[in-house]
Amino acid sequence: MTKNLYFGNLGWDVTDEQLNGAVAQHANVVSARVITDRETGRSRGFGFVEVEDTDAQKVIDALNGSEWNGRQLTVNEARERAQRPTGTRGGRSYVRY
């Protein structure tokens, strides 16, 4: 089994490969992804790394609060993505009477 870890406060220029390399020093990385803005392609300052269950806490302990590229990292177990409401097409919903 694997766990997905959240990495926050990443530098704007951090790439998937750099994130993978930083975590690979502490665990076997299954996947690493820096989240980017759809329109600009620029990093949004956070990402996710998937590691083996047995290595997850070791990565958190090693990297949470550590400094990387002049920024203090936030590393913890990722939470499930919240469900977004559906059916409001067009941005506004209203009730007809």
mmCIF file as gemmi writes it, N, C-alpha and C atoms, coordinates in Angstrom:
data_model
loop_
_atom_site.group_PDB
_atom_site.id
_atom_site.type_symbol
_atom_site.label_atom_id
_atom_site.label_alt_id
_atom_site.label_comp_id
_atom_site.label_asym_id
_atom_site.label_entity_id
_atom_site.label_seq_id
_atom_site.pdbx_PDB_ins_code
_atom_site.Cartn_x
_atom_site.Cartn_y
_atom_site.Cartn_z
_atom_site.occupancy
_atom_site.B_iso_or_equiv
_atom_site.pdbx_formal_charge
_atom_site.auth_seq_id
_atom_site.auth_asym_id
_atom_site.pdbx_PDB_model_num
ATOM 1 N N . MET Axp A 1 ? 0.839 -1.188 0 1 0 ? 1 A 1
ATOM 2 C CA . MET Axp A 1 ? 0 0 0 1 0 ? 1 A 1
ATOM 3 C C . MET Axp A 1 ? 0.881 1.249 0 1 0 ? 1 A 1
ATOM 4 N N . THR Axp A 2 ? 0.289 2.325 -0.442 1 0 ? 2 A 1
ATOM 5 C CA . THR Axp A 2 ? 1.007 3.59 -0.482 1 0 ? 2 A 1
ATOM 6 C C . THR Axp A 2 ? 0.205 4.672 0.225 1 0 ? 2 A 1
ATOM 7 N N . LYS Axp A 3 ? 0.895 5.747 0.577 1 0 ? 3 A 1
ATOM 8 C CA . LYS Axp A 3 ? 0.26 6.918 1.173 1 0 ? 3 A 1
ATOM 9 C C . LYS Axp A 3 ? 0.641 8.128 0.342 1 0 ? 3 A 1
ATOM 10 N N . ASN Axp A 4 ? -0.295 9.058 0.264 1 0 ? 4 A 1
ATOM 11 C CA . ASN Axp A 4 ? -0.077 10.3 -0.455 1 0 ? 4 A 1
ATOM 12 C C . ASN Axp A 4 ? 0.268 11.377 0.561 1 0 ? 4 A 1
ATOM 13 N N . LEU Axp A 5 ? 1.391 12.045 0.374 1 0 ? 5 A 1
ATOM 14 C CA . LEU Axp A 5 ? 1.833 13.099 1.286 1 0 ? 5 A 1
ATOM 15 C C . LEU Axp A 5 ? 1.677 14.463 0.63 1 0 ? 5 A 1
ATOM 16 N N . TYR Axp A 6 ? 1.234 15.434 1.42 1 0 ? 6 A 1
ATOM 17 C CA . TYR Axp A 6 ? 1.084 16.815 0.974 1 0 ? 6 A 1
ATOM 18 C C . TYR Axp A 6 ? 2.365 17.57 1.299 1 0 ? 6 A 1
ATOM 19 N N . PHE Axp A 7 ? 2.886 18.32 0.337 1 0 ? 7 A 1
ATOM 20 C CA . PHE Axp A 7 ? 4.055 19.184 0.524 1 0 ? 7 A 1
ATOM 21 C C . PHE Axp A 7 ? 3.624 20.614 0.256 1 0 ? 7 A 1
ATOM 22 N N . GLY Axp A 8 ? 3.623 21.442 1.293 1 0 ? 8 A 1
ATOM 23 C CA . GLY Axp A 8 ? 3.213 22.831 1.153 1 0 ? 8 A 1
ATOM 24 C C . GLY Axp A 8 ? 4.375 23.784 1.301 1 0 ? 8 A 1
ATOM 25 N N . ASN Axp A 9 ? 4.176 25.008 0.822 1 0 ? 9 A 1
ATOM 26 C CA . ASN Axp A 9 ? 5.151 26.091 0.88 1 0 ? 9 A 1
ATOM 27 C C . ASN Axp A 9 ? 6.369 25.804 0.003 1 0 ? 9 A 1
ATOM 28 N N . LEU Axp A 10 ? 6.112 25.179 -1.151 1 0 ? 10 A 1
ATOM 29 C CA . LEU Axp A 10 ? 7.187 24.934 -2.116 1 0 ? 10 A 1
ATOM 30 C C . LEU Axp A 10 ? 7.51 26.222 -2.862 1 0 ? 10 A 1
ATOM 31 N N . GLY Axp A 11 ? 8.738 26.346 -3.297 1 0 ? 11 A 1
ATOM 32 C CA . GLY Axp A 11 ? 9.133 27.489 -4.12 1 0 ? 11 A 1
ATOM 33 C C . GLY Axp A 11 ? 8.425 27.44 -5.463 1 0 ? 11 A 1
ATOM 34 N N . TRP Axp A 12 ? 8.233 28.599 -6.074 1 0 ? 12 A 1
ATOM 35 C CA . TRP Axp A 12 ? 7.496 28.68 -7.339 1 0 ? 12 A 1
ATOM 36 C C . TRP Axp A 12 ? 8.207 27.973 -8.48 1 0 ? 12 A 1
ATOM 37 N N . ASP Axp A 13 ? 9.52 27.762 -8.358 1 0 ? 13 A 1
ATOM 38 C CA . ASP Axp A 13 ? 10.268 27.15 -9.445 1 0 ? 13 A 1
ATOM 39 C C . ASP Axp A 13 ? 10.564 25.656 -9.239 1 0 ? 13 A 1
ATOM 40 N N . VAL Axp A 14 ? 10.011 25.056 -8.187 1 0 ? 14 A 1
ATOM 41 C CA . VAL Axp A 14 ? 10.252 23.634 -7.909 1 0 ? 14 A 1
ATOM 42 C C . VAL Axp A 14 ? 9.534 22.778 -8.955 1 0 ? 14 A 1
ATOM 43 N N . THR Axp A 15 ? 10.25 21.772 -9.48 1 0 ? 15 A 1
ATOM 44 C CA . THR Axp A 15 ? 9.687 20.872 -10.484 1 0 ? 15 A 1
ATOM 45 C C . THR Axp A 15 ? 9.35 19.52 -9.854 1 0 ? 15 A 1
ATOM 46 N N . ASP Axp A 16 ? 8.597 18.717 -10.602 1 0 ? 16 A 1
ATOM 47 C CA . ASP Axp A 16 ? 8.275 17.36 -10.157 1 0 ? 16 A 1
ATOM 48 C C . ASP Axp A 16 ? 9.556 16.577 -9.859 1 0 ? 16 A 1
ATOM 49 N N . GLU Axp A 17 ? 10.538 16.716 -10.733 1 0 ? 17 A 1
ATOM 50 C CA . GLU Axp A 17 ? 11.795 15.974 -10.584 1 0 ? 17 A 1
ATOM 51 C C . GLU Axp A 17 ? 12.554 16.397 -9.326 1 0 ? 17 A 1
ATOM 52 N N . GLN Axp A 18 ? 12.562 17.689 -9.027 1 0 ? 18 A 1
ATOM 53 C CA . GLN Axp A 18 ? 13.254 18.166 -7.824 1 0 ? 18 A 1
ATOM 54 C C . GLN Axp A 18 ? 12.559 17.66 -6.565 1 0 ? 18 A 1
ATOM 55 N N . LEU Axp A 19 ? 11.231 17.681 -6.563 1 0 ? 19 A 1
ATOM 56 C CA . LEU Axp A 19 ? 10.477 17.18 -5.412 1 0 ? 19 A 1
ATOM 57 C C . LEU Axp A 19 ? 10.731 15.691 -5.233 1 0 ? 19 A 1
ATOM 58 N N . ASN Axp A 20 ? 10.719 14.964 -6.322 1 0 ? 20 A 1
ATOM 59 C CA . ASN Axp A 20 ? 11.009 13.531 -6.279 1 0 ? 20 A 1
ATOM 60 C C . ASN Axp A 20 ? 12.395 13.287 -5.694 1 0 ? 20 A 1
ATOM 61 N N . GLY Axp A 21 ? 13.387 14.033 -6.159 1 0 ? 21 A 1
ATOM 62 C CA . GLY Axp A 21 ? 14.755 13.865 -5.675 1 0 ? 21 A 1
ATOM 63 C C . GLY Axp A 21 ? 14.911 14.159 -4.2 1 0 ? 21 A 1
ATOM 64 N N . ALA Axp A 22 ? 14.213 15.173 -3.705 1 0 ? 22 A 1
ATOM 65 C CA . ALA Axp A 22 ? 14.308 15.525 -2.287 1 0 ? 22 A 1
ATOM 66 C C . ALA Axp A 22 ? 13.737 14.422 -1.406 1 0 ? 22 A 1
ATOM 67 N N . VAL Axp A 23 ? 12.633 13.837 -1.838 1 0 ? 23 A 1
ATOM 68 C CA . VAL Axp A 23 ? 11.989 12.794 -1.037 1 0 ? 23 A 1
ATOM 69 C C . VAL Axp A 23 ? 12.706 11.457 -1.204 1 0 ? 23 A 1
ATOM 70 N N . ALA Axp A 24 ? 13.288 11.207 -2.363 1 0 ? 24 A 1
ATOM 71 C CA . ALA Axp A 24 ? 13.97 9.938 -2.642 1 0 ? 24 A 1
ATOM 72 C C . ALA Axp A 24 ? 15.153 9.702 -1.708 1 0 ? 24 A 1
ATOM 73 N N . GLN Axp A 25 ? 15.656 10.758 -1.08 1 0 ? 25 A 1
ATOM 74 C CA . GLN Axp A 25 ? 16.742 10.593 -0.111 1 0 ? 25 A 1
ATOM 75 C C . GLN Axp A 25 ? 16.261 9.904 1.159 1 0 ? 25 A 1
ATOM 76 N N . HIS Axp A 26 ? 14.931 9.879 1.365 1 0 ? 26 A 1
ATOM 77 C CA . HIS Axp A 26 ? 14.355 9.33 2.597 1 0 ? 26 A 1
ATOM 78 C C . HIS Axp A 26 ? 13.458 8.126 2.367 1 0 ? 26 A 1
ATOM 79 N N . ALA Axp A 27 ? 12.973 7.929 1.134 1 0 ? 27 A 1
ATOM 80 C CA . ALA Axp A 27 ? 12.031 6.84 0.868 1 0 ? 27 A 1
ATOM 81 C C . ALA Axp A 27 ? 11.976 6.541 -0.619 1 0 ? 27 A 1
ATOM 82 N N . ASN Axp A 28 ? 11.396 5.4 -0.947 1 0 ? 28 A 1
ATOM 83 C CA . ASN Axp A 28 ? 11.153 5.03 -2.328 1 0 ? 28 A 1
ATOM 84 C C . ASN Axp A 28 ? 9.916 5.799 -2.808 1 0 ? 28 A 1
ATOM 85 N N . VAL Axp A 29 ? 10.078 6.641 -3.82 1 0 ? 29 A 1
ATOM 86 C CA . VAL Axp A 29 ? 8.989 7.477 -4.314 1 0 ? 29 A 1
ATOM 87 C C . VAL Axp A 29 ? 8.242 6.75 -5.43 1 0 ? 29 A 1
ATOM 88 N N . VAL Axp A 30 ? 6.926 6.645 -5.278 1 0 ? 30 A 1
ATOM 89 C CA . VAL Axp A 30 ? 6.081 6.054 -6.307 1 0 ? 30 A 1
ATOM 90 C C . VAL Axp A 30 ? 5.751 7.113 -7.352 1 0 ? 30 A 1
ATOM 91 N N . SER Axp A 31 ? 5.381 8.314 -6.89 1 0 ? 31 A 1
ATOM 92 C CA . SER Axp A 31 ? 5.114 9.428 -7.798 1 0 ? 31 A 1
ATOM 93 C C . SER Axp A 31 ? 5.279 10.744 -7.053 1 0 ? 31 A 1
ATOM 94 N N . ALA Axp A 32 ? 5.596 11.802 -7.799 1 0 ? 32 A 1
ATOM 95 C CA . ALA Axp A 32 ? 5.728 13.148 -7.223 1 0 ? 32 A 1
ATOM 96 C C . ALA Axp A 32 ? 5.162 14.136 -8.232 1 0 ? 32 A 1
ATOM 97 N N . ARG Axp A 33 ? 4.333 15.053 -7.733 1 0 ? 33 A 1
ATOM 98 C CA . ARG Axp A 33 ? 3.697 16.012 -8.641 1 0 ? 33 A 1
ATOM 99 C C . ARG Axp A 33 ? 3.533 17.363 -7.973 1 0 ? 33 A 1
ATOM 100 N N . VAL Axp A 34 ? 4.081 18.396 -8.613 1 0 ? 34 A 1
ATOM 101 C CA . VAL Axp A 34 ? 3.886 19.772 -8.179 1 0 ? 34 A 1
ATOM 102 C C . VAL Axp A 34 ? 2.629 20.27 -8.887 1 0 ? 34 A 1
ATOM 103 N N . ILE Axp A 35 ? 1.707 20.859 -8.147 1 0 ? 35 A 1
ATOM 104 C CA . ILE Axp A 35 ? 0.458 21.336 -8.716 1 0 ? 35 A 1
ATOM 105 C C . ILE Axp A 35 ? 0.681 22.698 -9.361 1 0 ? 35 A 1
ATOM 106 N N . THR Axp A 36 ? 0.21 22.832 -10.598 1 0 ? 36 A 1
ATOM 107 C CA . THR Axp A 36 ? 0.4 24.069 -11.35 1 0 ? 36 A 1
ATOM 108 C C . THR Axp A 36 ? -0.937 24.709 -11.695 1 0 ? 36 A 1
ATOM 109 N N . ASP Axp A 37 ? -0.895 26.006 -11.921 1 0 ? 37 A 1
ATOM 110 C CA . ASP Axp A 37 ? -2.07 26.764 -12.34 1 0 ? 37 A 1
ATOM 111 C C . ASP Axp A 37 ? -2.42 26.381 -13.772 1 0 ? 37 A 1
ATOM 112 N N . ARG Axp A 38 ? -3.684 26.134 -14.045 1 0 ? 38 A 1
ATOM 113 C CA . ARG Axp A 38 ? -4.105 25.71 -15.382 1 0 ? 38 A 1
ATOM 114 C C . ARG Axp A 38 ? -3.823 26.757 -16.45 1 0 ? 38 A 1
ATOM 115 N N . GLU Axp A 39 ? -4 28.005 -16.101 1 0 ? 39 A 1
ATOM 116 C CA . GLU Axp A 39 ? -3.868 29.063 -17.108 1 0 ? 39 A 1
ATOM 117 C C . GLU Axp A 39 ? -2.426 29.511 -17.328 1 0 ? 39 A 1
ATOM 118 N N . THR Axp A 40 ? -1.649 29.627 -16.245 1 0 ? 40 A 1
ATOM 119 C CA . THR Axp A 40 ? -0.289 30.151 -16.378 1 0 ? 40 A 1
ATOM 120 C C . THR Axp A 40 ? 0.778 29.065 -16.42 1 0 ? 40 A 1
ATOM 121 N N . GLY Axp A 41 ? 0.46 27.874 -15.926 1 0 ? 41 A 1
ATOM 122 C CA . GLY Axp A 41 ? 1.44 26.8 -15.867 1 0 ? 41 A 1
ATOM 123 C C . GLY Axp A 41 ? 2.422 26.954 -14.716 1 0 ? 41 A 1
ATOM 124 N N . ARG Axp A 42 ? 2.272 28.004 -13.922 1 0 ? 42 A 1
ATOM 125 C CA . ARG Axp A 42 ? 3.165 28.285 -12.798 1 0 ? 42 A 1
ATOM 126 C C . ARG Axp A 42 ? 2.769 27.444 -11.579 1 0 ? 42 A 1
ATOM 127 N N . SER Axp A 43 ? 3.754 27.042 -10.804 1 0 ? 43 A 1
ATOM 128 C CA . SER Axp A 43 ? 3.5 26.275 -9.595 1 0 ? 43 A 1
ATOM 129 C C . SER Axp A 43 ? 2.556 27.024 -8.666 1 0 ? 43 A 1
ATOM 130 N N . ARG Axp A 44 ? 1.691 26.276 -8.001 1 0 ? 44 A 1
ATOM 131 C CA . ARG Axp A 44 ? 0.782 26.878 -7.023 1 0 ? 44 A 1
ATOM 132 C C . ARG Axp A 44 ? 1.372 26.815 -5.617 1 0 ? 44 A 1
ATOM 133 N N . GLY Axp A 45 ? 2.598 26.293 -5.499 1 0 ? 45 A 1
ATOM 134 C CA . GLY Axp A 45 ? 3.289 26.304 -4.214 1 0 ? 45 A 1
ATOM 135 C C . GLY Axp A 45 ? 3.057 25.073 -3.354 1 0 ? 45 A 1
ATOM 136 N N . PHE Axp A 46 ? 2.435 24.044 -3.942 1 0 ? 46 A 1
ATOM 137 C CA . PHE Axp A 46 ? 2.268 22.804 -3.191 1 0 ? 46 A 1
ATOM 138 C C . PHE Axp A 46 ? 2.279 21.619 -4.147 1 0 ? 46 A 1
ATOM 139 N N . GLY Axp A 47 ? 2.44 20.437 -3.568 1 0 ? 47 A 1
ATOM 140 C CA . GLY Axp A 47 ? 2.483 19.23 -4.386 1 0 ? 47 A 1
ATOM 141 C C . GLY Axp A 47 ? 2.182 18.001 -3.559 1 0 ? 47 A 1
ATOM 142 N N . PHE Axp A 48 ? 2.204 16.861 -4.218 1 0 ? 48 A 1
ATOM 143 C CA . PHE Axp A 48 ? 1.901 15.593 -3.573 1 0 ? 48 A 1
ATOM 144 C C . PHE Axp A 48 ? 2.94 14.559 -3.966 1 0 ? 48 A 1
ATOM 145 N N . VAL Axp A 49 ? 3.317 13.737 -2.989 1 0 ? 49 A 1
ATOM 146 C CA . VAL Axp A 49 ? 4.272 12.665 -3.232 1 0 ? 49 A 1
ATOM 147 C C . VAL Axp A 49 ? 3.672 11.385 -2.669 1 0 ? 49 A 1
ATOM 148 N N . GLU Axp A 50 ? 3.703 10.337 -3.482 1 0 ? 50 A 1
ATOM 149 C CA . GLU Axp A 50 ? 3.191 9.043 -3.066 1 0 ? 50 A 1
ATOM 150 C C . GLU Axp A 50 ? 4.376 8.155 -2.687 1 0 ? 50 A 1
ATOM 151 N N . VAL Axp A 51 ? 4.33 7.621 -1.453 1 0 ? 51 A 1
ATOM 152 C CA . VAL Axp A 51 ? 5.397 6.75 -0.948 1 0 ? 51 A 1
ATOM 153 C C . VAL Axp A 51 ? 4.766 5.508 -0.312 1 0 ? 51 A 1
ATOM 154 N N . GLU Axp A 52 ? 5.59 4.513 -0.039 1 0 ? 52 A 1
ATOM 155 C CA . GLU Axp A 52 ? 5.117 3.306 0.65 1 0 ? 52 A 1
ATOM 156 C C . GLU Axp A 52 ? 4.614 3.663 2.047 1 0 ? 52 A 1
ATOM 157 N N . ASP Axp A 53 ? 3.589 2.963 2.507 1 0 ? 53 A 1
ATOM 158 C CA . ASP Axp A 53 ? 3.023 3.192 3.852 1 0 ? 53 A 1
ATOM 159 C C . ASP Axp A 53 ? 4.098 3.212 4.932 1 0 ? 53 A 1
ATOM 160 N N . THR Axp A 54 ? 5.01 2.269 4.836 1 0 ? 54 A 1
ATOM 161 C CA . THR Axp A 54 ? 6.03 2.117 5.871 1 0 ? 54 A 1
ATOM 162 C C . THR Axp A 54 ? 7.018 3.284 5.902 1 0 ? 54 A 1
ATOM 163 N N . ASP Axp A 55 ? 7.121 4.024 4.811 1 0 ? 55 A 1
ATOM 164 C CA . ASP Axp A 55 ? 8.062 5.138 4.731 1 0 ? 55 A 1
ATOM 165 C C . ASP Axp A 55 ? 7.432 6.504 4.994 1 0 ? 55 A 1
ATOM 166 N N . ALA Axp A 56 ? 6.111 6.579 5.004 1 0 ? 56 A 1
ATOM 167 C CA . ALA Axp A 56 ? 5.422 7.868 5.079 1 0 ? 56 A 1
ATOM 168 C C . ALA Axp A 56 ? 5.812 8.67 6.319 1 0 ? 56 A 1
ATOM 169 N N . GLN Axp A 57 ? 5.75 8.071 7.481 1 0 ? 57 A 1
ATOM 170 C CA . GLN Axp A 57 ? 6.054 8.809 8.705 1 0 ? 57 A 1
ATOM 171 C C . GLN Axp A 57 ? 7.521 9.227 8.744 1 0 ? 57 A 1
ATOM 172 N N . LYS Axp A 58 ? 8.392 8.403 8.197 1 0 ? 58 A 1
ATOM 173 C CA . LYS Axp A 58 ? 9.82 8.74 8.145 1 0 ? 58 A 1
ATOM 174 C C . LYS Axp A 58 ? 10.039 10.008 7.303 1 0 ? 58 A 1
ATOM 175 N N . VAL Axp A 59 ? 9.334 10.113 6.182 1 0 ? 59 A 1
ATOM 176 C CA . VAL Axp A 59 ? 9.448 11.298 5.323 1 0 ? 59 A 1
ATOM 177 C C . VAL Axp A 59 ? 8.9 12.521 6.043 1 0 ? 59 A 1
ATOM 178 N N . ILE Axp A 60 ? 7.743 12.378 6.691 1 0 ? 60 A 1
ATOM 179 C CA . ILE Axp A 60 ? 7.14 13.495 7.424 1 0 ? 60 A 1
ATOM 180 C C . ILE Axp A 60 ? 8.096 13.982 8.505 1 0 ? 60 A 1
ATOM 181 N N . ASP Axp A 61 ? 8.627 13.048 9.296 1 0 ? 61 A 1
ATOM 182 C CA . ASP Axp A 61 ? 9.546 13.42 10.38 1 0 ? 61 A 1
ATOM 183 C C . ASP Axp A 61 ? 10.803 14.109 9.854 1 0 ? 61 A 1
ATOM 184 N N . ALA Axp A 62 ? 11.306 13.65 8.713 1 0 ? 62 A 1
ATOM 185 C CA . ALA Axp A 62 ? 12.55 14.201 8.176 1 0 ? 62 A 1
ATOM 186 C C . ALA Axp A 62 ? 12.362 15.568 7.519 1 0 ? 62 A 1
ATOM 187 N N . LEU Axp A 63 ? 11.227 15.787 6.856 1 0 ? 63 A 1
ATOM 188 C CA . LEU Axp A 63 ? 11.103 16.981 6.026 1 0 ? 63 A 1
ATOM 189 C C . LEU Axp A 63 ? 10.129 18.045 6.543 1 0 ? 63 A 1
ATOM 190 N N . ASN Axp A 64 ? 9.172 17.689 7.381 1 0 ? 64 A 1
ATOM 191 C CA . ASN Axp A 64 ? 8.233 18.686 7.895 1 0 ? 64 A 1
ATOM 192 C C . ASN Axp A 64 ? 8.976 19.714 8.745 1 0 ? 64 A 1
ATOM 193 N N . GLY Axp A 65 ? 8.824 20.974 8.394 1 0 ? 65 A 1
ATOM 194 C CA . GLY Axp A 65 ? 9.494 22.046 9.12 1 0 ? 65 A 1
ATOM 195 C C . GLY Axp A 65 ? 10.913 22.329 8.656 1 0 ? 65 A 1
ATOM 196 N N . SER Axp A 66 ? 11.422 21.509 7.76 1 0 ? 66 A 1
ATOM 197 C CA . SER Axp A 66 ? 12.785 21.732 7.275 1 0 ? 66 A 1
ATOM 198 C C . SER Axp A 66 ? 12.781 22.857 6.242 1 0 ? 66 A 1
ATOM 199 N N . GLU Axp A 67 ? 13.942 23.441 6.026 1 0 ? 67 A 1
ATOM 200 C CA . GLU Axp A 67 ? 14.064 24.531 5.064 1 0 ? 67 A 1
ATOM 201 C C . GLU Axp A 67 ? 14.571 23.994 3.738 1 0 ? 67 A 1
ATOM 202 N N . TRP Axp A 68 ? 13.91 24.397 2.671 1 0 ? 68 A 1
ATOM 203 C CA . TRP Axp A 68 ? 14.301 23.99 1.324 1 0 ? 68 A 1
ATOM 204 C C . TRP Axp A 68 ? 14.119 25.187 0.406 1 0 ? 68 A 1
ATOM 205 N N . ASN Axp A 69 ? 15.175 25.604 -0.248 1 0 ? 69 A 1
ATOM 206 C CA . ASN Axp A 69 ? 15.167 26.788 -1.127 1 0 ? 69 A 1
ATOM 207 C C . ASN Axp A 69 ? 14.672 28.031 -0.401 1 0 ? 69 A 1
ATOM 208 N N . GLY Axp A 70 ? 15.067 28.182 0.847 1 0 ? 70 A 1
ATOM 209 C CA . GLY Axp A 70 ? 14.705 29.369 1.618 1 0 ? 70 A 1
ATOM 210 C C . GLY Axp A 70 ? 13.287 29.376 2.148 1 0 ? 70 A 1
ATOM 211 N N . ARG Axp A 71 ? 12.581 28.249 2.077 1 0 ? 71 A 1
ATOM 212 C CA . ARG Axp A 71 ? 11.201 28.171 2.573 1 0 ? 71 A 1
ATOM 213 C C . ARG Axp A 71 ? 11.069 27.009 3.555 1 0 ? 71 A 1
ATOM 214 N N . GLN Axp A 72 ? 10.23 27.195 4.55 1 0 ? 72 A 1
ATOM 215 C CA . GLN Axp A 72 ? 9.99 26.137 5.529 1 0 ? 72 A 1
ATOM 216 C C . GLN Axp A 72 ? 8.869 25.247 5.027 1 0 ? 72 A 1
ATOM 217 N N . LEU Axp A 73 ? 9.191 23.977 4.781 1 0 ? 73 A 1
ATOM 218 C CA . LEU Axp A 73 ? 8.227 23.034 4.226 1 0 ? 73 A 1
ATOM 219 C C . LEU Axp A 73 ? 7.168 22.62 5.24 1 0 ? 73 A 1
ATOM 220 N N . THR Axp A 74 ? 5.982 22.385 4.73 1 0 ? 74 A 1
ATOM 221 C CA . THR Axp A 74 ? 4.905 21.749 5.491 1 0 ? 74 A 1
ATOM 222 C C . THR Axp A 74 ? 4.675 20.398 4.841 1 0 ? 74 A 1
ATOM 223 N N . VAL Axp A 75 ? 4.849 19.326 5.6 1 0 ? 75 A 1
ATOM 224 C CA . VAL Axp A 75 ? 4.673 17.982 5.06 1 0 ? 75 A 1
ATOM 225 C C . VAL Axp A 75 ? 3.767 17.217 6.003 1 0 ? 75 A 1
ATOM 226 N N . ASN Axp A 76 ? 2.681 16.673 5.46 1 0 ? 76 A 1
ATOM 227 C CA . ASN Axp A 76 ? 1.793 15.825 6.249 1 0 ? 76 A 1
ATOM 228 C C . ASN Axp A 76 ? 1.037 14.876 5.329 1 0 ? 76 A 1
ATOM 229 N N . GLU Axp A 77 ? 0.292 13.981 5.924 1 0 ? 77 A 1
ATOM 230 C CA . GLU Axp A 77 ? -0.487 13.04 5.129 1 0 ? 77 A 1
ATOM 231 C C . GLU Axp A 77 ? -1.617 13.807 4.439 1 0 ? 77 A 1
ATOM 232 N N . ALA Axp A 78 ? -1.755 13.589 3.143 1 0 ? 78 A 1
ATOM 233 C CA . ALA Axp A 78 ? -2.779 14.297 2.376 1 0 ? 78 A 1
ATOM 234 C C . ALA Axp A 78 ? -4.167 13.821 2.783 1 0 ? 78 A 1
ATOM 235 N N . ARG Axp A 79 ? -5.108 14.768 2.782 1 0 ? 79 A 1
ATOM 236 C CA . ARG Axp A 79 ? -6.508 14.437 3.06 1 0 ? 79 A 1
ATOM 237 C C . ARG Axp A 79 ? -7.221 14.19 1.747 1 0 ? 79 A 1
ATOM 238 N N . GLU Axp A 80 ? -8.311 13.459 1.816 1 0 ? 80 A 1
ATOM 239 C CA . GLU Axp A 80 ? -9.125 13.223 0.629 1 0 ? 80 A 1
ATOM 240 C C . GLU Axp A 80 ? -9.671 14.542 0.122 1 0 ? 80 A 1
ATOM 241 N N . ARG Axp A 81 ? -9.757 14.673 -1.167 1 0 ? 81 A 1
ATOM 242 C CA . ARG Axp A 81 ? -10.278 15.889 -1.788 1 0 ? 81 A 1
ATOM 243 C C . ARG Axp A 81 ? -11.776 16.001 -1.495 1 0 ? 81 A 1
ATOM 244 N N . ALA Axp A 82 ? -12.213 17.184 -1.084 1 0 ? 82 A 1
ATOM 245 C CA . ALA Axp A 82 ? -13.617 17.403 -0.774 1 0 ? 82 A 1
ATOM 246 C C . ALA Axp A 82 ? -14.454 17.357 -2.049 1 0 ? 82 A 1
ATOM 247 N N . GLN Axp A 83 ? -15.646 16.806 -1.946 1 0 ? 83 A 1
ATOM 248 C CA . GLN Axp A 83 ? -16.557 16.767 -3.08 1 0 ? 83 A 1
ATOM 249 C C . GLN Axp A 83 ? -17.071 18.166 -3.377 1 0 ? 83 A 1
ATOM 250 N N . ARG Axp A 84 ? -17.072 18.516 -4.644 1 0 ? 84 A 1
ATOM 251 C CA . ARG Axp A 84 ? -17.597 19.818 -5.055 1 0 ? 84 A 1
ATOM 252 C C . ARG Axp A 84 ? -19.071 19.657 -5.4 1 0 ? 84 A 1
ATOM 253 N N . PRO Axp A 85 ? -19.857 20.677 -5.092 1 0 ? 85 A 1
ATOM 254 C CA . PRO Axp A 85 ? -21.273 20.596 -5.472 1 0 ? 85 A 1
ATOM 255 C C . PRO Axp A 85 ? -21.419 20.536 -6.989 1 0 ? 85 A 1
ATOM 256 N N . THR Axp A 86 ? -22.42 19.825 -7.457 1 0 ? 86 A 1
ATOM 257 C CA . THR Axp A 86 ? -22.64 19.709 -8.897 1 0 ? 86 A 1
ATOM 258 C C . THR Axp A 86 ? -23.967 20.33 -9.285 1 0 ? 86 A 1
ATOM 259 N N . GLY Axp A 87 ? -24.117 20.602 -10.555 1 0 ? 87 A 1
ATOM 260 C CA . GLY Axp A 87 ? -25.382 21.066 -11.071 1 0 ? 87 A 1
ATOM 261 C C . GLY Axp A 87 ? -25.615 22.56 -11.012 1 0 ? 87 A 1
ATOM 262 N N . THR Axp A 88 ? -24.597 23.38 -10.801 1 0 ? 88 A 1
ATOM 263 C CA . THR Axp A 88 ? -24.796 24.823 -10.717 1 0 ? 88 A 1
ATOM 264 C C . THR Axp A 88 ? -24.341 25.528 -11.984 1 0 ? 88 A 1
ATOM 265 N N . ARG Axp A 89 ? -24.192 24.84 -13.067 1 0 ? 89 A 1
ATOM 266 C CA . ARG Axp A 89 ? -23.662 25.372 -14.323 1 0 ? 89 A 1
ATOM 267 C C . ARG Axp A 89 ? -23.852 26.88 -14.464 1 0 ? 89 A 1
ATOM 268 N N . GLY Axp A 90 ? -22.819 27.549 -14.859 1 0 ? 90 A 1
ATOM 269 C CA . GLY Axp A 90 ? -22.885 28.98 -15.074 1 0 ? 90 A 1
ATOM 270 C C . GLY Axp A 90 ? -22.473 29.789 -13.868 1 0 ? 90 A 1
ATOM 271 N N . GLY Axp A 91 ? -22.143 29.151 -12.769 1 0 ? 91 A 1
ATOM 272 C CA . GLY Axp A 91 ? -21.598 29.864 -11.622 1 0 ? 91 A 1
ATOM 273 C C . GLY Axp A 91 ? -22.606 30.268 -10.578 1 0 ? 91 A 1
ATOM 274 N N . ARG Axp A 92 ? -23.861 30.45 -10.927 1 0 ? 92 A 1
ATOM 275 C CA . ARG Axp A 92 ? -24.851 30.855 -9.936 1 0 ? 92 A 1
ATOM 276 C C . ARG Axp A 92 ? -25.969 29.823 -9.896 1 0 ? 92 A 1
ATOM 277 N N . SER Axp A 93 ? -26.426 29.566 -8.708 1 0 ? 93 A 1
ATOM 278 C CA . SER Axp A 93 ? -27.588 28.701 -8.584 1 0 ? 93 A 1
ATOM 279 C C . SER Axp A 93 ? -28.708 29.515 -7.966 1 0 ? 93 A 1
ATOM 280 N N . TYR Axp A 94 ? -29.9 29.219 -8.319 1 0 ? 94 A 1
ATOM 281 C CA . TYR Axp A 94 ? -31.036 29.952 -7.78 1 0 ? 94 A 1
ATOM 282 C C . TYR Axp A 94 ? -32.232 29.016 -7.68 1 0 ? 94 A 1
ATOM 283 N N . VAL Axp A 95 ? -33.194 29.444 -6.924 1 0 ? 95 A 1
ATOM 284 C CA . VAL Axp A 95 ? -34.41 28.655 -6.735 1 0 ? 95 A 1
ATOM 285 C C . VAL Axp A 95 ? -35.535 29.351 -7.467 1 0 ? 95 A 1
ATOM 286 N N . ARG Axp A 96 ? -36.256 28.605 -8.28 1 0 ? 96 A 1
ATOM 287 C CA . ARG Axp A 96 ? -37.426 29.167 -8.976 1 0 ? 96 A 1
ATOM 288 C C . ARG Axp A 96 ? -38.655 28.973 -8.107 1 0 ? 96 A 1
ATOM 289 N N . TYR Axp A 97 ? -39.512 29.975 -8.075 1 0 ? 97 A 1
ATOM 290 C CA . TYR Axp A 97 ? -40.758 29.896 -7.304 1 0 ? 97 A 1
ATOM 291 C C . TYR Axp A 97 ? -41.931 29.842 -8.227 1 0 ? 97 A 1
